[in-house]
């Protein structure tokens, strides 16, 4: 299935930005040229946060597993352009399942790890998914049981597979199933024209209260990764450490696809602490390690190899990028939700470079290279900030037909730009990062909806959600609760209630304030800024 307009695809191919090699074929070619090269390695502490012992596979071993699993998908009835969801953390098994689905010409929808059962059900239903792969657990969350319940509520979901050690009844456990079928399971690829132009993934962008599907073909991903590869000077056979889940533009475009394109070794990591990430990077001798941008300076001090390149990922919920003199190469990766990214290597001045308006070429900004992205902004009207516009070979067509035939929201401007609706600040050299941190990441409309959730807690007279700026995460969600008269407030019970109700983990507050009343504006709406001040212990903020 292709989603890019034919004239755009032709233009991207002619410019050299797009090729004829799909993602799984990149892996297959490395396996043929370097069969004994180490391909995929689990984190040594894997068993502490998901089921199964740590694994490591060479390219030949991994390619064999990918082939057999792709054959298995076809054998059970999954065929070209069927959609299969995946909700699993960073493990060798997850990557194998992902690449096998692409090899079988399926469309993969990697779901955010923080999504609960309700979110998963709505998403898979909206894109007409035929299969679903879930881990047995992610830390203390029983993801496998939730996946089984999703299958019970979604009639169109024909197959639910499990990864890990303790897969619940009702799920097809992939590892034992493949072992039982033996080596007689062989994959027969199907020929189709322009394989890299077909849809590879459906990721998810948050728009208000709606999770909007964002579809990308293989070439979209390769174009996004090319900017990272060029700026980080990523060489063939490098060692890459990725702590981001493989569910969006950061983890896939900045981690998995650069690994595929350079035939590197991918070390998988689940983020539990910065010290753990640094130790992992030092132990494996990582050439490249990804980290949230706000943590880059601290990580820089903890790494021992002066040649390790840090990929500092910044998104719309992060603080503005900070300037510091790094001991090693550092590349800022500015991520605009699920729509585009710009990678920029810092120079000796340690100054963060603004994202310039206009075309961004590759490799390393040479004018002879293909344009990988073009950036513009809408007009700034009165007090309203401009929003980011993007187009180019990495920018997806986000329209996706739901099961009832309705077209999803498409925000294309008349000039061919995609309006991301991300508010940006203009500076002298372009755009300061990609987006405004803090409340813009959550949206005030979302907060009013969350108010209703918090207010439903028994014994609560009224409640409100509000945002507090955080120097590392950009923003944290807080809750203010006013209990009924004669009710003893209990924050622990409040958190237990939200968990029992299956509230999206992104809506679980970091902390809870127990107040006698909520501050109000003259029009009766909640004075959220005063609640934020209350957390900073300012006298005027006491409600």
N, C-alpha and C positions, 0 to 999 in steps of 0.2 A: 504494500500500500504506500503510495506516494502522497505527500501533503504539500510539497513545494510547487509553486506554479512553474510550468514548463520553461517559460522564457528566463526565469531566474535561475533554474537549475542549469540551463545551457550557458548562461553568463558565468556562473561560478565554475563550471567545468573548464570553460575557455580561459578563464583567468589563472587556472592552476590551483585555486583554493580547494576544489573538490576533485576526488579521484574515483576509481572504480573498485576500491578495496573496502569491503565492509569490516567492521571491528573484529569479528571472529576470524576473518581471513588474515588480518595482521598477526594474530596469535599463531595461526596455523603456519604462516611463513617462517616465523621465528623458530617454531618447533622443528621445521624441516631443516633450517640452516644451523641451529644450535640446540639439538635435542637434549643434550646433557646440561644445558644451562639451567640454573635454579630459577623457577618461574614464580611460585607462590609459596609464602611462608606465613603460618599462623603466629599470632602473638603467644609467647610462652605461658602467659596466664589465662589463656582462652577458657579453661575449665572453670574459672572463677566467675565468669559473666555469661557463659552460654554452654550448652551441652557439647560434649565431645572432646577428645584429646587433641592437642596441637598437631598439625600436619604440615608437611613441606613436600612440594612436588617439582620435578624438573619439567621443562617444556614438553618433552615427549610423554611423560606420565600424565600431565594435565591435559594435553591434547587428546590422549586416548580416553580419558574420563569424559571430556567434553563431547567427543564423538558418540560414545556409548549413551550418554544421557540425552543427547539430541535425538538419537535413534529411539530411545525410550519414549520421549515426548511424542514422536510421530506414531509409535506403535500403539499408544493408548488413545490416539485420535486427535491430538493437537496438531494443527497444520498451519500453513502460511497465513500470517496476519491475525491469527488468534492472539488474544491478549492474555498474558499471565502476570499476576501480581507477585511481588516478592517483598516480604518484610522479615529481614534477618540482618544481624550485625556483621561486622567485618570478619569473615572467616574464609578459608580456602574453599569450603563447600559452597558458600554464597557466590563467590566469583565463578566457580565451575557451573553452578546452576544458571547464572546470568548469561555466560558466554554460550552455554549449550542451547539456551532458548534462542539466542540470536542466530546460532548456526542452523537451527531448525526453522528459521524464518519467522519466529514468533515475535510479538511486540511485548517488551518487558515494561511493566509499570512498577518501579521500585518505590515502596511506600515509606514515608518517614517513620523512624523507630518510635517516636513519641505518640503516634496515632493509637487511639483506642479502638475497640471493636466497632463502635458506631461509625467512626471516620472511615475505617477500612471497608465496611459494608457499603456505605454511600459511594465511595470512590470506585470500588470494583463494579458496582451496579451501573454507575453512570457511564463506564467505558465498555460495558458488555464483556467483562473478563470471563474466560472459560476455565482458567486454572489459577491456583494460588499456592505459593511456597512460603512456609513460615518456619522460623526457628522454634525449637522446643521452648526456650526461654530467653529473655534478655534481662540479665541481672536477676531481680526477684519477680519479674513479670512473667506470667504463664502465657506466652504468646501462642503456643500451639493449641491450647484449649480454646482460646478466643477465636483462632482460625477455624476450628471445628464448628464453633457456634455460628460463625459467619456463613459457613457452607450450609448449615441447617436453615438459614434465613434467606439464602440467595439461590433460587432454583437453577439459574443459568450457570452457576459455578459447578462444572462437571468433575474437576479433579482438585484435591487439596493435598499437597505434599508436605512432608515434615523433614527438617534438618536438625541434627543433634543426637543426643543420647537418650533422652526421655520423651520421645514423641508420643502423644496421647492416642488412645484408640480412636479410630475414625479418620486418621490421616495416613496417607501412603508414605511410609518411611523410605526415603530414596536410597540410602546406602545399602541396606539389606536387600531391597528389591533388585538393585543392579547386580549385587553379588550373586543372587539366586539365578538371575537370567544368564550369567556367565559371559564369556567373551564372544559367544555367537551373536551377540547384539551388535550389528554393524549399521552405520549411518550411510544413507544414499542421498547425497545432496541433490536438490532440485535446481535446475537452471532457470534463471529469470533475468531479464535485461536490467541494466543499471542497478545492481544489487545494493550499492552503497547509498542510493537515493531513496530507498524504501525506509519507512518508519522503523526505528529501532526501539525507542522508548517513549513512555508517557510519564513525565514527572509532574510535580504538583506545585502550583503557585497559589499563595493565599491572597484572595481578593475579598475584603470584607469578611463576611461569615461563610463565604463559599470557597472550597478548594477547587481551583480551576486547572484542568489538565493541560499540560504543555507538551506537545509532541515534537520529537526530534528524529531526524534520520541519522544514519551512520556518519554521513559527511558533515552534518551540523556539529557533531561531537568532535570529529577530527579537526575541524576548523577552530573550535574553541580551544582544544588542547594544543594546537600548533603555536598559539600565542604564548602559552606557558612554557612549552618546549624551547622556543626561541629565546625568550627572556632569561630562562634559567640555564640556558646552554646545556640542556640535557643530552647526554651522549648515549650511544648504543650500549646496552648492557649495564646501565646504572643500577644503583640500589636505592629504591624509593620506599619511604615509610609514610603510610597514609592513616591518620586517625579519624578521618571523616567517614561517616557511613556512605555507602554507595547508593544514595537515593536522590541526588540532586546535582546541580551544576558544579558545586565545589568539589564533592567527592569524586564524581565521574569525570568532569571536564578538567579538574586540576590534578587528579590522582590516577584513576583507573585507565583513562584513555591515553595519557602520556606514557604510562607503563606499556600499553599495547603498541603504541606507535614507535617506541624505541627499543622494544624487545628487552626490557629491563627485568629486574627482580623486584617483586612487590611484597613488601612486608606489611602485614595487616595489623592494625592496632585499634583497641577499644579505649576511648579516653576515660581514665579514672583519676589521673593526676598529671600535672606537668612534669613532676620529677620522674614519674614512670615513663612518660614519653621520651624524656631526655635520656634516661638509662637505656631504653629500647634502641634509640637512635645510635647511641655510643656503642652498644653491644654488637649491632649488626654492621657498623661502619657505614651508615647511611650517607649517600651522596646528596639526597634531597629528602627533606622532612617537611611536612605540612603542619601548620599550627594556626589557631585563631590569631589574627593580627595583634590584638591587645596583649597576647602572651609572648610575642616574638622577642621582645627585649630580654625577658627573663630566660626564655629558652636559649637565646644566644649566649648567655653567661654559663649555662649548664652543659653545653655541647663541648666535646673535647677535640673534635676534628676541625681544624680551621678551614678546610675546604668544603664542609657540608653546607649546602645551599638551603636556606630557609624560605619556604613559600608561605608568606603571611597573608592569610585570607581575611578580607574585610567585606562585610555585607551591610545591608541597610539598618540592621539593629546594632551595629558596632559603633563604638566611639570613633571620632575622626582619627585617621592614622597618625601615629606619633613618630616624631623624628628622633633618631638616636644613631650614634656611630656603632655599627655592628662589627663584630670581629671576623665575620665571614660574609660570603655573598648573600644578599637578601632580595627577594622579589615580592613586591606587593601585588596581590591578586584581588582586584576590586570586582565584586560579584553583584550584579544587578538582579537579585531574586533568581528566577529560572530563565532569564531572557538573554543575558550576555555577560561576558567578563572581559576585563582588561588587565593584562599582566605587565608590570613595569619594574625593571631592575633598578635598585637604588644605586646612585653613584657615590663617590667618596665623600660628598658633602652630607650624606645621610638624610638629605631632604626628600620628603615624599613628593613625588611628581603628580601634578594635577592631571586629570583625564581631559585631554584636549578635545575640543569639538572638531568634527571632520573625520577623515578616514584614518584607520589604524592598520598599517601594513605589516607584513612579515616576510622573511624573518628579521628580527631585531630592528624593525622600523625602516628597512631599506625601501626606497621608493620603487625599486624594480619588482618587489614581491607583491603577491596578490593582496588586495584589501580584505582583511578578515572581519572588520567591523567599521561601521560609520555611526558616529554619535552626533546627536543634535538635541535641542531642547525646545519646548513650547515657549510661547511668550509669557513673560511675567506680568500678570495683570493685577494692578493695585497691590493688595497685601498678599496675594496668592503667589506662592513660589512656582517656578516653572517645573515641568515634569520631563523625565528623560525619554528621548526618542532614539531608537536603534534600528539598524538594518544591516544586512550583509550575510555572508555564508554561514555564520554561526547562529544567526537569529532564527528561532523556530516560527512556524505557522501554528498559532496556539489553538485555532479552531478545531474542534473534535466533535463528531456527531455522537450524541448519546443514543441509548438503546431505543428511545422513542422517536428518533429522527431529527430532533431539534439541534440546531447548530449552537455550540458553545460561544461565549462572548469572544469576539475578535476585535482588537483595538488598533486597526491599521489606519494611519493618517493618509490623506490624499497623495502625499509625496512618496509613499512607499515605506515610510517609517512605521515601526511598531511603537505605540505609546504604552510604555510600561506602567504609567501612573505613579512612578516613583519620584517623589519631590527631591530636587537637587538644589545645591547652592552654587552660584556662579562666582568664580574667582578670576583673577587676571589671566591665568594661563588655561582656563577651561572650567572643569567641574571639580570641586573639592570632594574627592572620593566618589562614591556612587550612593547618594541618598543621605537623608537627614536621620541621625540616630534618635533613639528614645521613643517617644510616643508614636511617631510615624510608623514604627515597626509593628505596633499592636493596633493602632487606629482607635480613635475615640468611639466610633460606632461599635467596635468590638467590645469596648469596656462596658457600654450600656447593656449589652447582651450578657456579659459576665456578671453584671450586677444581679440579674434575675437568678442566675445559678446560685450565687452566694446567698441571696435572700431566701432561697428555698430551704436552707438548713433549718431544721426544727428548733424553735425557741429563739428565732431571729426576728427582730422588729424591722430592721432595714440593714442593708449592706451595700458596699461599693467596692469596685476594683479601681486601682490607680497604679501609676507607673513611677518608679524611682530610678533615676539615672545610676548606672553602675560603671566604674572606670574600666572594667574588664569585659563584661557582657554587653555593655551599652545600655541595657535597661532591665529591670526586674519587675515582675508583677506582684503587687501587694493586695491584701484584702483588709477592709475596715468593716467590723461587725458591731452592730448595736443590738444587744440581747434584749429579750422581753423582760419586763419587770419581774423580779424574784427568780430569774433564771441565772444559774451559775455558768459563766462562759467557760468553754473547754476547747482550746485550739486543737488539741490532739484529736478530739472527737470530730471536729470540723474537717480536718484532713481525711480522717477515716470515712466520713460521709461522702466527700467528693470522690474518693477512690471507689467506694461501693457503687456510686451512681455512674461510674465509667466516664467521668469528666475528662476531656482531652487534657493530656499532661501539660500542654502549653498554657492551659488556663488554671493550673494549680498554682496558687500564690507562693511566693518565697517566704513571706511572713504574714502574720495576722495581727491587726491592731484591734483591741477591744475598747470601744468608746461608748460614751453616754448618748451621743447624738452625732449625726453627720453634718459637717459644715455645708451651708447652702449659699448659692449666689442669689442676688435679688430676684431673679426670675424663678427661683425654686429648684434649679438644677444643682447637682452636687458640685461643690467647690473642690475639685480633685487636686488642684495645685496646693491648696491648704493642707490636704492630707499628705501630700508629698513633703511639704515643709515639716509636718508633724514628725515624720521619721527622722528628720535632721535635727530634731530637738530644738527648734526655734520657738521662743516663748509665744510669739504671735500665732503660732500654728495650732495651739491646743484647741481642739474642737469642743 
